[in-house]
Amino acid sequence: MKILISLLFALMSLSAFALGLGNEFQRESLAQQARFKKLYFQGFKLDGSPRIMSTLYFDQKLDHTDLKSPTFKQRYFIDSSHATDENSPVFYIICGEWNCAGTGSYGYAENLAKKLHAHIVALEHRFYGESMPTSTLTPENLKNLNIESAIEDLATVQRYLVETNNLKGKWITFGGSYAGTLSAFYRLRHPELVTGALASSGPVFMKKDFFEYDAHIAKVIGKSDCGDKVREAVKLIEEKMQTEDGVNEVKVMFQSSEIRDSRDFLYVVADALAAAVQYGRDQLFCSKLRSNSDPISGYADGALTVLASMGQTPLEGSMQIAEKIENGPNDNMRQWMWQSCREFGWFQVANTNGVSSRSSQIDLAYHEEVCQRLYQQPMSEIGSLNTDGFLLLMNPQTSGIIFSNGGNDPWQTLSITGSTLPGNPALPLFMMDGASHTSDLKGSPILPSVIAAQASMSSIISDWIK
């Protein structure tokens, strides 16, 4: 344990979004809901059969520590079409910082439920989608948006469904990205409720200056001439932005004239590339960059193409959008930044210890300013969750959690991989070569590494539910 504690402090003392972690889940969820909003069966499964699920609401406590706490309507979904009886296993889909699409959120889990005859339950995260306790996201109203409350939401709803719906089989949780973090931590907090958990691309180490993210982006694009072209473009963008006319000119090229703050704009510039790498669109980005003789125009073309492919505008990916206090079900940036500023950190700063892919102006001081600007509060001290989370994951007595990560995913550096952080022999670890963020949650993978990982994970989960 002393060695682990030493490692913990060493990692936290190292000198120093692609959008939200769940950006892709958010966009896919909204697209799916838009397509099937008026249809009873709410879409089709990958095998072509209709997806029939119940959409329900649970009166959830806003504050689990207060017996007299007010409640809010938390949305959840149930699909029992594959189950045989009340003792069938239950696959618990954890939705993260997005508008939850329900039981079809993770294609892999849905396919496996059919094979193993499992019920599927999906729970929407508090303060996202339709599970909003309040329409105004002031700092006072956001105080109950935290990971501990989210974990207790999962436990409360599970106990309720066991009692009222007789879902008495073994429960397995599935989560990707931040929801993968929740999946692992839920198993840690409530092993009496959860038999096993899949944490796909789930960061479990909390730190402020996440420079490793930028270093990994630079490493991935540095495998070709794309890395040098990116750094050339970023340098030219910074130089042009030395004058007001230059700032306006560059913003027009990136369709970002609405973004007021220059550093917010530079963050979007960096984040578009990061999203390309994180979600497996780096070749698309680099091809656009290479095809243009002007580095800035090429970068802008690549950035806008990638963002458009994800259904996002530059303004929607900026910190400026998080200033909006009155949010609807499709908004998520203000809530996510609150969680980052208060508990997680995970601020993707420029890598000053080696090769970088983003402007040096995107540093920790910038993120500290963002937290103050958005919530009129300084950034919290980050890391307390490591004691009750990361260190417990390293305990050999901790079991029943699968960690999976893509080789190209920058978030792997804060997950458990067996190489970036010390492993736990009791935890199955899967590293998928060439894979991006949460690739193994897709229903129809192409990469051999992902196909092999899914097969092995399915075998483990099958053993869990016996």
C-alpha positions as CSV (number, residue, x, y, z in Angstrom):
1,M,0.0,0.0,0.0
2,K,2.9,2.4,0.7
3,I,4.1,1.9,-2.8
4,L,0.6,2.6,-4.2
5,I,0.4,5.8,-2.1
6,S,3.8,6.9,-3.3
7,L,2.7,6.3,-6.9
8,L,-0.4,8.3,-6.3
9,F,1.4,11.3,-5.2
10,A,4.1,10.9,-7.9
11,L,1.4,11.0,-10.6
12,M,-0.3,14.0,-9.0
13,S,2.9,15.9,-8.8
14,L,4.0,15.5,-12.4
15,S,4.6,18.9,-13.9
16,A,2.3,20.0,-16.1
17,F,-12.4,17.7,-23.3
18,A,-12.2,16.4,-26.2
19,L,-15.7,17.9,-25.9
20,G,-17.4,15.9,-23.1
21,L,-16.2,12.3,-22.6
22,G,-19.6,11.2,-23.7
23,N,-19.9,13.5,-26.7
24,E,-20.4,10.7,-29.1
25,F,-22.9,9.0,-26.9
26,Q,-24.7,12.4,-26.6
27,R,-24.9,12.8,-30.4
28,E,-25.9,9.2,-31.1
29,S,-28.6,9.4,-28.4
30,L,-30.1,12.6,-29.8
31,A,-30.0,11.3,-33.3
32,Q,-31.7,8.0,-32.3
33,Q,-34.4,9.8,-30.4
34,A,-35.1,12.2,-33.2
35,R,-35.5,9.4,-35.7
36,F,-37.9,7.3,-33.6
37,K,-39.5,9.9,-31.4
38,K,-43.0,9.1,-32.6
39,L,-42.7,5.3,-32.8
40,Y,-43.8,3.0,-30.1
41,F,-40.9,0.6,-30.5
42,Q,-38.3,3.3,-30.4
43,G,-36.0,2.1,-33.2
44,F,-34.5,-1.1,-34.4
45,K,-31.8,-3.4,-33.0
46,L,-28.8,-4.3,-35.0
47,D,-30.4,-7.6,-36.0
48,G,-33.3,-5.7,-37.5
49,S,-35.9,-6.5,-34.8
50,P,-37.9,-3.8,-33.1
51,R,-36.6,-2.4,-29.8
52,I,-39.5,-2.4,-27.4
53,M,-38.7,-0.7,-24.1
54,S,-40.6,0.9,-21.3
55,T,-39.7,4.5,-20.5
56,L,-40.4,5.2,-16.9
57,Y,-39.7,7.8,-14.2
58,F,-38.5,7.3,-10.6
59,D,-39.0,9.8,-7.8
60,Q,-35.4,10.1,-6.8
61,K,-34.0,12.0,-3.8
62,L,-32.1,15.1,-4.7
63,D,-29.9,14.7,-1.6
64,H,-29.4,11.1,-0.4
65,T,-28.1,12.3,2.9
66,D,-31.3,14.2,3.8
67,L,-34.3,12.2,4.9
68,K,-36.5,15.2,4.0
69,S,-34.9,15.8,0.6
70,P,-37.1,16.9,-2.2
71,T,-37.3,14.5,-5.2
72,F,-37.0,14.8,-9.0
73,K,-38.1,12.6,-11.9
74,Q,-35.2,10.4,-12.9
75,R,-35.8,8.6,-16.3
76,Y,-35.1,5.0,-16.7
77,F,-35.8,2.3,-19.3
78,I,-36.5,-1.4,-19.2
79,D,-36.4,-4.1,-21.9
80,S,-37.3,-7.6,-20.8
81,S,-37.9,-9.0,-24.3
82,H,-34.8,-11.3,-24.0
83,A,-35.3,-12.5,-20.4
84,T,-37.0,-15.8,-19.5
85,D,-38.1,-15.1,-15.9
86,E,-37.5,-13.1,-12.8
87,N,-34.2,-14.9,-12.1
88,S,-32.7,-13.9,-15.5
89,P,-29.6,-11.7,-15.2
90,V,-30.0,-7.9,-15.5
91,F,-27.7,-5.8,-17.6
92,Y,-27.6,-2.3,-16.0
93,I,-26.8,0.3,-18.6
94,I,-25.2,3.4,-17.0
95,C,-25.6,6.6,-19.0
96,G,-23.2,9.4,-18.4
97,E,-23.1,13.1,-19.2
98,W,-25.6,12.8,-22.1
99,N,-29.3,12.6,-23.0
100,C,-29.8,8.8,-22.5
101,A,-31.1,6.8,-25.5
102,G,-32.2,3.9,-23.3
103,T,-31.6,0.2,-23.4
104,G,-30.0,0.4,-26.9
105,S,-27.3,2.8,-25.7
106,Y,-24.6,0.2,-25.9
107,G,-24.9,-2.2,-28.9
108,Y,-22.6,-4.7,-27.4
109,A,-24.6,-5.0,-24.2
110,E,-27.9,-5.3,-26.2
111,N,-26.4,-8.1,-28.3
112,L,-25.1,-9.9,-25.3
113,A,-28.5,-9.6,-23.5
114,K,-30.1,-11.5,-26.4
115,K,-27.4,-14.2,-26.1
116,L,-27.6,-14.6,-22.4
117,H,-31.3,-13.9,-22.0
118,A,-30.9,-10.9,-19.8
119,H,-33.2,-8.0,-18.8
120,I,-31.8,-4.6,-19.7
121,V,-32.2,-1.6,-17.5
122,A,-30.8,1.8,-18.4
123,L,-30.6,4.8,-16.0
124,E,-30.2,8.4,-17.0
125,H,-27.7,10.4,-15.0
126,R,-29.1,13.1,-12.8
127,F,-28.9,16.6,-14.3
128,Y,-28.7,15.3,-17.9
129,G,-31.4,14.6,-20.5
130,E,-34.8,14.6,-19.0
131,S,-33.6,13.8,-15.5
132,M,-33.3,17.5,-14.5
133,P,-34.1,18.5,-10.9
134,T,-34.1,22.2,-12.0
135,S,-34.2,24.2,-15.2
136,T,-31.6,26.7,-14.0
137,L,-28.1,25.5,-13.4
138,T,-26.8,28.0,-10.8
139,P,-24.0,26.9,-8.6
140,E,-26.5,26.5,-5.7
141,N,-28.7,24.3,-7.8
142,L,-25.8,22.2,-9.1
143,K,-24.4,21.3,-5.6
144,N,-26.1,17.9,-5.7
145,L,-24.5,17.0,-9.1
146,N,-21.6,14.7,-7.9
147,I,-20.4,11.2,-8.4
148,E,-21.5,10.0,-5.0
149,S,-25.1,11.0,-5.6
150,A,-25.0,9.3,-9.0
151,I,-23.8,6.1,-7.4
152,E,-26.6,6.2,-4.9
153,D,-29.1,6.9,-7.6
154,L,-28.0,3.6,-9.2
155,A,-28.4,1.7,-6.0
156,T,-31.7,3.2,-5.1
157,V,-33.3,2.4,-8.5
158,Q,-31.8,-1.1,-8.5
159,R,-33.3,-1.9,-5.1
160,Y,-36.6,-0.5,-6.2
161,L,-36.7,-2.7,-9.3
162,V,-35.7,-5.8,-7.5
163,E,-38.6,-5.2,-5.1
164,T,-41.3,-4.0,-7.5
165,N,-40.3,-5.8,-10.8
166,N,-38.9,-8.9,-9.3
167,L,-35.6,-8.4,-11.2
168,K,-33.8,-10.8,-8.8
169,G,-31.1,-12.2,-11.1
170,K,-27.5,-11.2,-11.0
171,W,-26.9,-7.6,-12.0
172,I,-24.0,-6.6,-14.3
173,T,-23.2,-2.9,-15.0
174,F,-22.1,-1.5,-18.3
175,G,-20.6,1.9,-18.8
176,G,-18.4,3.8,-21.3
177,S,-16.3,6.8,-20.8
178,Y,-17.3,8.7,-17.5
179,A,-20.1,6.1,-17.2
180,G,-17.3,3.5,-17.2
181,T,-15.9,5.3,-14.2
182,L,-19.3,5.0,-12.6
183,S,-19.6,1.3,-13.5
184,A,-16.3,0.5,-11.7
185,F,-17.0,2.7,-8.7
186,Y,-20.5,1.3,-8.3
187,R,-19.1,-2.2,-8.1
188,L,-16.6,-0.9,-5.5
189,R,-19.3,0.8,-3.4
190,H,-22.0,-1.8,-3.7
191,P,-20.6,-5.3,-4.3
192,E,-23.7,-6.6,-2.5
193,L,-25.8,-5.4,-5.4
194,V,-23.5,-5.8,-8.4
195,T,-21.9,-9.1,-9.5
196,G,-19.7,-7.6,-12.1
197,A,-18.9,-4.4,-14.0
198,L,-17.6,-3.4,-17.4
199,A,-15.7,-0.1,-17.4
200,S,-15.0,0.7,-21.1
201,S,-12.5,3.6,-21.5
202,G,-13.3,4.7,-18.0
203,P,-10.8,7.1,-16.3
204,V,-10.5,6.3,-12.7
205,F,-7.6,8.5,-11.6
206,M,-8.4,12.1,-10.8
207,K,-6.0,14.9,-11.5
208,K,-6.1,18.5,-12.6
209,D,-3.4,18.9,-15.2
210,F,-4.2,16.1,-17.6
211,F,-1.2,16.8,-19.9
212,E,-0.9,13.1,-20.8
213,Y,-4.0,13.6,-22.9
214,D,-2.3,16.0,-25.2
215,A,0.9,13.9,-25.2
216,H,-1.1,10.9,-26.4
217,I,-2.8,13.0,-29.2
218,A,0.6,14.1,-30.3
219,K,1.9,10.6,-30.3
220,V,-1.0,9.2,-32.4
221,I,-0.8,11.9,-35.1
222,G,3.0,11.9,-34.9
223,K,3.0,8.5,-36.5
224,S,2.9,10.3,-39.9
225,D,3.7,13.8,-41.2
226,C,0.3,14.9,-39.8
227,G,1.9,15.7,-36.4
228,D,4.3,18.2,-37.9
229,K,1.6,19.8,-40.0
230,V,-0.6,20.2,-37.0
231,R,2.1,22.0,-35.0
232,E,2.9,24.2,-38.0
233,A,-0.8,25.2,-38.2
234,V,-1.1,25.9,-34.5
235,K,2.0,28.1,-34.5
236,L,0.7,30.1,-37.5
237,I,-2.7,30.4,-35.8
238,E,-1.1,31.8,-32.6
239,E,1.0,34.3,-34.7
240,K,-2.0,35.5,-36.7
241,M,-4.0,36.0,-33.5
242,Q,-1.5,38.7,-32.3
243,T,-3.7,41.3,-33.9
244,E,-7.4,41.9,-33.7
245,D,-7.8,41.6,-37.5
246,G,-5.9,38.4,-37.4
247,V,-8.1,37.0,-34.6
248,N,-11.3,37.9,-36.6
249,E,-9.8,36.3,-39.8
250,V,-8.9,33.0,-38.1
251,K,-12.3,32.8,-36.4
252,V,-14.1,33.3,-39.7
253,M,-12.1,30.4,-41.2
254,F,-13.2,28.2,-38.3
255,Q,-16.8,29.4,-38.4
256,S,-16.3,30.6,-34.8
257,S,-16.9,34.3,-34.9
258,E,-19.5,33.9,-32.1
259,I,-16.8,32.7,-29.7
260,R,-15.8,35.8,-27.8
261,D,-12.7,34.7,-25.8
262,S,-9.6,34.0,-27.8
263,R,-8.5,31.1,-25.5
264,D,-12.0,29.6,-25.7
265,F,-11.5,29.6,-29.4
266,L,-8.0,28.1,-29.2
267,Y,-9.5,25.4,-27.0
268,V,-12.0,24.5,-29.7
269,V,-9.2,24.4,-32.2
270,A,-7.4,21.9,-30.1
271,D,-10.5,20.0,-29.1
272,A,-11.5,19.3,-32.7
273,L,-8.3,17.5,-33.3
274,A,-8.6,15.7,-30.0
275,A,-12.1,14.6,-30.9
276,A,-10.8,13.3,-34.2
277,V,-8.2,11.1,-32.4
278,Q,-10.5,10.1,-29.5
279,Y,-13.3,8.9,-31.8
280,G,-11.3,7.4,-34.6
281,R,-11.5,10.2,-37.1
282,D,-7.9,11.2,-37.1
283,Q,-7.3,10.0,-40.7
284,L,-10.2,12.1,-41.9
285,F,-8.8,15.1,-40.2
286,C,-5.2,14.6,-41.4
287,S,-6.4,14.0,-45.0
288,K,-8.1,17.4,-45.0
289,L,-5.0,19.0,-43.5
290,R,-2.7,17.5,-46.1
291,S,-4.8,18.4,-49.0
292,N,-4.6,22.2,-48.4
293,S,-1.5,24.2,-49.2
294,D,-2.4,26.7,-46.5
295,P,-1.8,25.1,-43.0
296,I,-4.5,27.2,-41.3
297,S,-7.1,26.6,-43.9
298,G,-6.3,22.9,-43.9
299,Y,-6.6,22.6,-40.2
300,A,-9.9,24.5,-40.3
301,D,-11.2,22.2,-43.0
302,G,-10.2,19.1,-41.0
303,A,-11.7,20.5,-37.7
304,L,-15.0,21.6,-39.3
305,T,-15.3,18.3,-41.1
306,V,-14.8,16.2,-38.0
307,L,-17.2,18.4,-35.9
308,A,-19.8,18.2,-38.6
309,S,-19.5,14.4,-38.7
310,M,-20.3,14.4,-35.0
311,G,-23.2,16.9,-35.3
312,Q,-21.4,19.6,-33.5
313,T,-20.6,23.3,-34.2
314,P,-17.5,25.0,-32.9
315,L,-19.6,27.2,-30.5
316,E,-21.3,24.1,-29.1
317,G,-17.9,22.7,-28.2
318,S,-16.7,25.9,-26.5
319,M,-16.5,26.8,-22.9
320,Q,-18.7,29.8,-23.8
321,I,-21.7,27.5,-24.3
322,A,-21.4,26.4,-20.6
323,E,-22.2,30.0,-19.5
324,K,-25.9,29.3,-20.3
325,I,-27.7,28.8,-17.0
326,E,-31.1,27.8,-18.4
327,N,-30.5,24.4,-20.0
328,G,-32.7,22.0,-21.9
329,P,-32.5,18.2,-22.2
330,N,-30.0,18.3,-25.0
331,D,-27.5,20.6,-23.2
332,N,-24.7,19.1,-21.2
333,M,-21.6,21.3,-21.2
334,R,-22.4,23.4,-18.1
335,Q,-23.1,20.3,-16.0
336,W,-20.0,18.5,-17.2
337,M,-17.7,21.4,-16.5
338,W,-19.2,21.7,-13.0
339,Q,-18.2,18.0,-12.4
340,S,-14.8,18.7,-13.8
341,C,-14.2,21.8,-11.7
342,R,-15.5,20.3,-8.5
343,E,-14.4,16.6,-8.5
344,F,-12.5,15.2,-11.5
345,G,-10.2,17.8,-13.0
346,W,-9.2,16.0,-16.2
347,F,-8.3,19.3,-17.8
348,Q,-6.6,18.7,-21.1
349,V,-3.7,21.1,-20.9
350,A,-0.9,21.5,-23.4
351,N,2.0,19.1,-22.8
352,T,4.9,21.2,-21.8
353,N,7.1,18.1,-21.0
354,G,7.5,17.0,-24.6
355,V,5.7,17.1,-28.0
356,S,2.4,18.9,-27.9
357,S,-0.6,19.2,-30.3
358,R,-2.3,22.3,-28.9
359,S,-1.6,25.9,-28.0
360,S,0.5,26.5,-24.9
361,Q,-2.2,29.0,-23.9
362,I,-4.4,26.1,-23.0
363,D,-2.9,25.6,-19.6
364,L,-4.2,25.0,-16.1
365,A,-4.5,28.7,-15.4
366,Y,-6.9,28.9,-18.3
367,H,-9.1,26.2,-16.9
368,E,-8.9,27.8,-13.4
369,E,-10.3,31.0,-15.1
370,V,-13.0,29.0,-16.8
371,C,-14.2,27.5,-13.4
372,Q,-14.3,30.9,-11.8
373,R,-16.0,32.5,-14.8
374,L,-18.7,29.8,-15.0
375,Y,-19.5,29.3,-11.3
376,Q,-18.0,32.2,-9.5
377,Q,-16.0,29.7,-7.4
378,P,-12.3,28.7,-7.6
379,M,-11.5,25.2,-8.8
380,S,-11.7,22.6,-6.1
381,E,-8.7,20.6,-4.9
382,I,-8.9,17.5,-7.0
383,G,-7.9,14.0,-5.9
384,S,-10.0,13.1,-2.8
385,L,-11.8,10.5,-4.9
386,N,-8.5,8.7,-5.5
387,T,-8.5,7.4,-2.0
388,D,-11.9,5.7,-2.2
389,G,-11.6,4.9,-5.8
390,F,-8.2,4.4,-7.5
391,L,-6.4,3.0,-4.5
392,L,-9.2,0.5,-3.8
393,L,-9.1,-0.7,-7.4
394,M,-5.4,-1.6,-6.7
395,N,-6.4,-3.8,-3.8
396,P,-6.0,-7.5,-4.8
397,Q,-9.3,-8.2,-2.9
398,T,-11.1,-6.0,-5.4
399,S,-12.6,-8.2,-8.2
400,G,-15.4,-8.3,-10.7
401,I,-14.5,-5.3,-12.8
402,I,-13.4,-5.5,-16.5
403,F,-11.3,-2.6,-17.8
404,S,-11.1,-2.1,-21.5
405,N,-9.3,0.6,-23.4
406,G,-8.5,1.5,-27.0
407,G,-4.9,1.8,-28.0
408,N,-5.5,5.2,-29.7
409,D,-7.7,6.5,-26.9
410,P,-6.0,9.3,-24.9
411,W,-8.2,8.6,-21.9
412,Q,-6.4,5.2,-21.4
413,T,-3.7,7.1,-19.4
414,L,-6.1,7.6,-16.5
415,S,-7.7,4.2,-16.7
416,I,-6.3,0.8,-15.7
417,T,-4.3,-0.8,-18.5
418,G,-1.5,-2.8,-16.8
419,S,1.1,-0.5,-18.3
420,T,0.1,3.1,-17.8
421,L,-0.7,2.3,-14.2
422,P,0.0,-0.7,-12.1
423,G,-2.5,-3.5,-12.6
424,N,-4.5,-5.7,-10.3
425,P,-4.2,-9.4,-11.1
426,A,-7.8,-9.9,-10.0
427,L,-9.1,-7.5,-12.7
428,P,-9.4,-8.5,-16.3
429,L,-7.7,-5.9,-18.5
430,F,-8.2,-5.5,-22.3
431,M,-6.1,-3.2,-24.5
432,M,-7.4,-3.0,-28.0
433,D,-4.8,-2.1,-30.6
434,G,-5.8,0.7,-32.9
435,A,-9.2,1.1,-31.2
436,S,-10.6,4.5,-30.2
437,H,-12.8,5.6,-27.2
438,T,-15.4,3.0,-26.1
439,S,-15.0,1.0,-29.3
440,D,-15.9,-2.2,-27.6
441,L,-19.4,-1.0,-26.7
442,K,-20.3,-0.8,-30.4
443,G,-22.6,-3.5,-31.6
444,S,-20.8,-4.3,-34.9
445,P,-17.0,-3.9,-34.4
446,I,-14.6,-4.2,-37.3
447,L,-11.2,-4.2,-35.7
448,P,-9.9,-7.7,-34.8
449,S,-8.6,-6.4,-31.5
450,V,-12.1,-5.2,-30.5
451,I,-13.8,-8.4,-31.8
452,A,-11.4,-10.5,-29.7
453,A,-11.9,-8.3,-26.6
454,Q,-15.7,-8.6,-26.9
455,A,-15.4,-12.4,-27.2
456,S,-13.3,-12.6,-24.0
457,M,-15.4,-10.2,-22.1
458,S,-18.6,-12.1,-23.0
459,S,-17.0,-15.3,-21.7
460,I,-16.2,-13.6,-18.4
461,I,-19.7,-12.1,-18.0
462,S,-21.2,-15.5,-18.8
463,D,-19.2,-17.0,-15.9
464,W,-20.3,-14.1,-13.6
465,I,-24.0,-14.9,-14.1
466,K,-23.9,-18.6,-13.6
